[in-house]
Amino acid sequence: MYLLDTNVISEAIAVEPDPGVVRKLARYQHESVTGAPVWHELMYGCLRLPPSARRERLLRFVDEVVRSSLEIVPYDEVAAARHAAERARLESLGRSVPFVDGQIAAIAQVRGLVLVTRNVRDFEPFEDLQIEDWFEG
């Protein structure tokens, strides 16, 4: 099972979507979920845009495609505990990572999901996290 990061989901509506991502989204559509923090990023990205046809189109995509086709896995107490442990470990090594990346990583870790992202380097510091990059080139 795969946990899709924001940049992977967003690729589906890019002007020129990456063909590798599009193929894998279709191939693994029934084996993919996303996390509540990703849902937040998608909604926030839409809602911070000024009212426009583009904003409405993106909101429709998020509601009609993402919400209806992907399970949105919660950031629960188990993920929060894992996130806290990883955050403390990384800080003891002098590394800080964005809070939301820690949330996403923790959800994938505790549920045994492969995190699919373009930002592999951002997630490499997390222990016991499987990561895949579906982008070509």
ROZA-921515 format. One record per residue (C-alpha): residue number from 1; x, y, z. Coordinates in pm, 1 decimal, padded with zeros to 6 digits. Example, Ala and Ser with C-alpha at 12.3 -4.5 7.8 and 13.67 -1.06 7.14 Angstrom:
# ROZA-921515
> pos, east, north, up
> 1, 01230.0, -00450.0, 00780.0
> 2, 01367.0, -00106.0, 00714.0
END
This chain:
# ROZA-921515
> pos, east, north, up
> 1, 00000.0, 00000.0, 00000.0
> 2, 00108.2, 00353.2, -00081.8
> 3, 00063.1, 00684.7, 00098.0
> 4, 00060.2, 00963.4, -00161.7
> 5, 00225.5, 01294.8, -00078.9
> 6, 00080.4, 01626.6, -00190.8
> 7, 00311.6, 01664.1, -00489.8
> 8, 00205.8, 01325.6, -00628.4
> 9, -00166.2, 01397.9, -00601.6
> 10, -00120.4, 01746.5, -00746.1
> 11, 00060.2, 01602.0, -01046.7
> 12, -00268.4, 01454.5, -01168.4
> 13, -00392.3, 01802.2, -01260.1
> 14, -00064.7, 01958.9, -01370.7
> 15, -00061.1, 02132.5, -01709.4
> 16, 00196.1, 01876.4, -01829.4
> 17, 00177.4, 01586.6, -01582.7
> 18, 00470.7, 01351.1, -01547.2
> 19, 00381.6, 01038.3, -01748.3
> 20, 00539.3, 00804.2, -01493.1
> 21, 00326.5, 00946.3, -01213.5
> 22, 00009.8, 00929.5, -01422.1
> 23, 00077.3, 00562.9, -01510.3
> 24, 00143.1, 00465.6, -01149.5
> 25, -00155.8, 00658.4, -01016.3
> 26, -00373.4, 00454.6, -01252.6
> 27, -00193.9, 00127.6, -01182.0
> 28, -00200.4, 00160.7, -00801.7
> 29, -00523.9, 00354.0, -00754.8
> 30, -00676.8, 00075.7, -00543.3
> 31, -00362.5, 00038.6, -00334.3
> 32, -00318.2, 00406.9, -00250.7
> 33, -00427.8, 00630.8, 00035.6
> 34, -00327.8, 00973.1, 00156.6
> 35, -00293.5, 01130.2, 00499.0
> 36, -00489.4, 01398.5, 00680.8
> 37, -00188.3, 01635.9, 00670.2
> 38, -00178.4, 01597.2, 00290.2
> 39, -00552.0, 01669.2, 00279.1
> 40, -00479.7, 01985.5, 00477.5
> 41, -00206.7, 02090.4, 00231.8
> 42, -00437.2, 02033.8, -00065.9
> 43, -00725.9, 02228.2, 00088.7
> 44, -00501.5, 02508.4, 00210.6
> 45, -00341.0, 02536.5, -00131.5
> 46, -00683.4, 02582.3, -00288.2
> 47, -00834.6, 02810.7, -00025.6
> 48, -00545.6, 03054.8, -00018.5
> 49, -00603.1, 03132.5, -00386.8
> 50, -00820.3, 03434.4, -00462.5
> 51, -01173.8, 03350.0, -00576.7
> 52, -01147.9, 03248.0, -00941.5
> 53, -01238.9, 02979.4, -01191.7
> 54, -00900.7, 02813.6, -01124.2
> 55, -00968.3, 02797.7, -00750.5
> 56, -01312.3, 02644.6, -00810.7
> 57, -01165.0, 02389.7, -01053.6
> 58, -00901.1, 02287.1, -00798.4
> 59, -01156.8, 02264.3, -00516.5
> 60, -01376.4, 02043.2, -00736.1
> 61, -01078.2, 01818.1, -00810.6
> 62, -00990.8, 01787.5, -00443.0
> 63, -01350.0, 01714.3, -00345.0
> 64, -01472.8, 01505.1, -00637.7
> 65, -01155.6, 01316.4, -00725.3
> 66, -00924.3, 01304.7, -00425.1
> 67, -01178.3, 01274.2, -00142.1
> 68, -01396.1, 01030.6, -00330.8
> 69, -01116.8, 00803.7, -00457.7
> 70, -00857.6, 00799.4, -00177.1
> 71, -00897.6, 00702.4, 00183.8
> 72, -00772.5, 00988.2, 00400.7
> 73, -00579.8, 00824.8, 00684.2
> 74, -00593.0, 01018.8, 01013.0
> 75, -00300.8, 01153.1, 01209.3
> 76, -00395.5, 00972.1, 01527.8
> 77, -00235.0, 00916.1, 01868.6
> 78, -00017.8, 00629.0, 01740.8
> 79, 00118.3, 00842.1, 01457.5
> 80, 00159.9, 01138.1, 01695.1
> 81, 00369.6, 00924.9, 01932.9
> 82, 00587.5, 00803.3, 01646.4
> 83, 00621.9, 01158.9, 01518.4
> 84, 00727.2, 01281.1, 01864.7
> 85, 00991.8, 01007.9, 01893.6
> 86, 01132.7, 01077.1, 01547.9
> 87, 01127.8, 01452.3, 01602.4
> 88, 01318.5, 01415.4, 01932.0
> 89, 01569.1, 01175.8, 01771.5
> 90, 01632.6, 01404.8, 01477.5
> 91, 01665.4, 01713.8, 01696.4
> 92, 01921.3, 01530.2, 01914.2
> 93, 02122.8, 01489.6, 01592.9
> 94, 02092.3, 01860.1, 01514.4
> 95, 01837.6, 01806.2, 01237.4
> 96, 01503.2, 01972.4, 01216.4
> 97, 01242.5, 01878.5, 00961.5
> 98, 00914.1, 02047.0, 00873.3
> 99, 00641.0, 01948.5, 01119.1
> 100, 00400.7, 01839.2, 00845.0
> 101, 00666.5, 01613.2, 00688.7
> 102, 00701.8, 01445.9, 01026.5
> 103, 00326.7, 01391.7, 01043.6
> 104, 00317.1, 01238.9, 00695.6
> 105, 00620.2, 01017.9, 00764.7
> 106, 00473.9, 00898.2, 01095.6
> 107, 00144.4, 00797.9, 00934.3
> 108, 00332.1, 00594.3, 00673.7
> 109, 00564.1, 00440.5, 00935.2
> 110, 00296.6, 00323.9, 01179.8
> 111, 00073.7, 00186.2, 00904.7
> 112, 00351.8, 00015.5, 00710.2
> 113, 00285.5, 00223.2, 00398.2
> 114, 00531.6, 00322.7, 00127.8
> 115, 00547.3, 00702.5, 00107.0
> 116, 00533.5, 00820.6, -00253.4
> 117, 00684.3, 01165.8, -00298.2
> 118, 00896.9, 01373.4, -00527.7
> 119, 01074.7, 01513.3, -00221.9
> 120, 01270.1, 01200.5, -00128.1
> 121, 01551.5, 01399.6, 00034.2
> 122, 01305.8, 01566.7, 00273.2
> 123, 01199.7, 01227.4, 00409.5
> 124, 01533.3, 01042.0, 00412.9
> 125, 01614.6, 01135.9, 00775.0
> 126, 01318.5, 00934.2, 00905.6
> 127, 01400.6, 00583.2, 01026.3
> 128, 01210.0, 00281.1, 00901.8
> 129, 01033.2, 00474.6, 00628.2
> 130, 00997.1, 00323.6, 00282.2
> 131, 01000.1, 00590.9, 00011.5
> 132, 00937.5, 00580.1, -00363.8
> 133, 00964.4, 00851.6, -00626.3
> 134, 00726.4, 00794.5, -00918.1
> 135, 00855.5, 01093.4, -01115.0
> 136, 01060.3, 01021.2, -01426.5
> 137, 01386.4, 01192.7, -01501.5
END
